[in-house]
């Protein structure tokens, strides 16, 4: 990805200095005392989480606090696993309409070698704004742009760190494919009007792109065979090499698709190549939930708060989708960049993912499952549940301390712990609020 | 407008342009009734209050363009504290569906009390539009524009059960659910379930125009049904004598 100029202001520098100072406290032995702990993987209990070397080392009323440990009094508060933005562009977008601050898309349709995290700006204002609401890790992924098909690899990042290397939990987490959809409607920004193309034309265009994708997959498969066979005459191809873990089913692939017909086609494609598929977007996933459940394909949904697609859909169709998928046995998560919609949203709106999951609880998603969509589900979907997603001994200490359920609007986040260290919840918005509130 | 007979609602983002507009209006002897969006209103809240303008803002959108880079979710609360009459707008046909939740965000960001937050989507916009003698609160003599929630209106978990406008029931969740069941049944008849998957190929293109056709037919049938059912719940059919 091309390196673009990012905004630098004195305020940003001041904030950075303030927030990173706290991040730099170093690995500490930290004991959380007195609150209600919600492990997600098991029933809540009262008192004591012991953190050392970045990990959770002991839990429960009998856990002993090592000498010299710092006690954090969380009496009357609630401790939850830090939440995920399961698919988005945090750190890659500063101001959507200022293209020099947007670095989400690469030239060309096939970039499997690309690591999105190389474009992440650790000083982005979006990062502290998001973590202040209890989101402690994010999957940063490339975007499709106009022509992208194999977009590259998404990485999992702590929302704290001086450099992207410090932030990285797993720099190469999953491959991202934008399924070439049959699009009969497109929006032309030049004339600000909708353009309709005949179905046959749209279908032909999609099929051409899908065939090209299959050519790439076949080439990668052959390349993988040649590598496995130890061929000495093989000319190294970095793009095909980057596809090997996906071809072997070792690395999951998020396939972005929304319409039912495209989801079905993407599932057939994943079957053909024995891929470990995750569905991203999934606007119509409710229509094909039997298929998704049967194939054990998890879904990363975009916004709960969106409009019904069809004129005769119920008004609350998108509100219900998460609940219906969960009831069908599908593992659901939410991503700020999974909706791909028009208008404000994306990484700047990642902070309200917990509230959107909260809204889904009024439309069929249980409260327990809603909490899982933000914690254990994304960890399982990406195969990092050994490290994250619940409060268990041995896991990375990414935690959030709140005064009530993270799903509620009025809830206040009191402490955020990332990789075993308490990090600052200061951010650009709070700084501006405090500055102008103090105006004489 | 110059005579003060036509209210001015002005679109704006940044503090400098807000100030500029208010000073221009003052020079010509009129007032801005309401500043719309007004994302940096918190920076000039005292000036807005002194001018006497209202402020109608988004709850938490930011960063989508340069002039929205200093937008903060505390804007509504901060302007209210400084004496500005504040409302929350959506600027979106989706967000307008949950303005109650958008108002509640001023509790999370800025510690606004619940009644004041609710006023930002009821009485305050009525005041800004100078129609608070007719709508915006539940008082004898006002229009019967009411909503029945199944829980606290500022909660993410609360769902609208019924909505009345001018005393007529326009939305009834139970009736809507029943109507949806009927539409689903009709669609199932018109659009038979998928054939078994062959597991390899996407749906053949030849089938698509047919299913599109079926969908359109189903849609028309659904809309006809919509009209028929509305006649039992809404006043519009009665008025039109249907």
Interface residues (C-beta under 8 A of the other chain):
Chain A: X7 X93 X94 X95 X96 X97 X98 X125 X126 X199 X200 X203 X207 X210 X261 X262 X264 X265 X268 X269 X271 X272 X291 X305 X306 X307 X310 X311 X312 X314 X315 X343 X344 X348 X349 X351 X352 X355 X358 X359 X361 X362 X363 X407 X408 X409 X410 X411 X412 X428 X429 X430 X432 X433 X436 X437 X439
Chain B: X42 X43 X45 X46 X58 X60 X61 X62 X63 X64 X65 X66 X68 X69 X70 X72 X73 X74 X78 X81 X92 X93 X94 X95 X97 X98 X101 X104 X105 X107 X108 X109 X110 X154 X155 X156 X157 X158 X159 X176 X180 X183 X187 X197 X199 X200 X201 X202 X203 X205 X208 X209 X212 X215 X218 X219 X222 X223
